Amino acid sequence: MRDMQHIAKAVKDTLSGDFGKVRIADVLVQDEVGWDGDALLRVDVVFEGAHKDIDARKLTGAVRNVRLRLRDMNEDAFPLFSFISKGDWGAERRKSA
């Protein structure tokens, strides 16, 4: 069984340095299975700040950097990211398993 809180902390720690002025408020992880049966991790990254403050060049390496961290944890599920401002985070949010 996956430890979603441990995975969420690893994701937050990995991405925190890449957000510049924007602070990561929360990371929520949900276990999923892809159409082909592969293990996936649905990762909602909730941040404080404006979308315009996120450096898109830094985000391009997010999947690679997180996957390297997950591999170090012996986790092979592929992360699928959503980046959501705290102001937009509301009633429709998903909860970690």
N, C-alpha and C positions, 0 to 999 in steps of 0.2 A: 504494500500500500504506500502510495506517495505521501510524503509529508509536505502538504501544500504551504504551510506556514514557513517551513525551512526554504522551500523553493521561492516563495514570495520575498523573503528576506534576501536571498542570493540575487534575485532580479533587481531589487531596490538598491542593494549595495553596488551591483555592477553598473547600473544606469545612472546613479546619483551624480557622478562626476561629469556626465555628458550633457547635463541640462543647463549649465550656466546659471542664469538668474532665476530659473524656474526650480522650485523645490518639489520633490516627489512626496505627495501626502500619503499615498497608500498604493499598495500593489495587491491585487486580488487574482488568484489563480484557480482555474477550474479545469478538471480532467475531462478530456474529450477523446473521441475516436474519429479519425478521418474516414471518408467514404471508402478508402482502400484498406481500412483496418489498422492503419498506423496510429500510434499514440500521439496525441496532441495536448498542448497546454494552452488554454485560452487565458491570456494575461491582460488584465485591465490595469493600466498605469494611470493613476489619478494624480494630477499635478496642480500646484497652486501657481497661478500666473496666467499670462495671456499666451494664446497659441503662437502669436508672432514672436514671442521671446524664446521659443525653442529653436535651436540651431539644427535645421534639417540635415546638414552635413554630418552632424554627430549621430543623428538617428539612423543614418544609413548603415552604420556598423552595429546597431543595437542587437539584431538577431545573431550576428556572428559572435559578438562579445558574450551575450547571454548563453548561447549554445556551448561556447568553450567552458564557461563556468558550470553549466549543467553537466557537461561531460566529466568534469572534475569530481562531480557529486554522483557519478555513475547513473545519470538520468539521460535517457536517450529520446524522450518525447520532444517534438518540435514545437517551439513557442510561437503562437499567433498573437500579435500585439494589437491592443486598442489604446490610444492615448486620449484621455478625457480630462478636460479641465474640471477642477473641483466645483466651479460654478455650474457646469453642465451635468454634474453627477447628481442623480436624483432617484426618483421612484422606480425607474426602469433598470436600475443597476443589478448586475449579477452578483451573487454571493459565492465566496470561496467554499469549496467542498470540505 
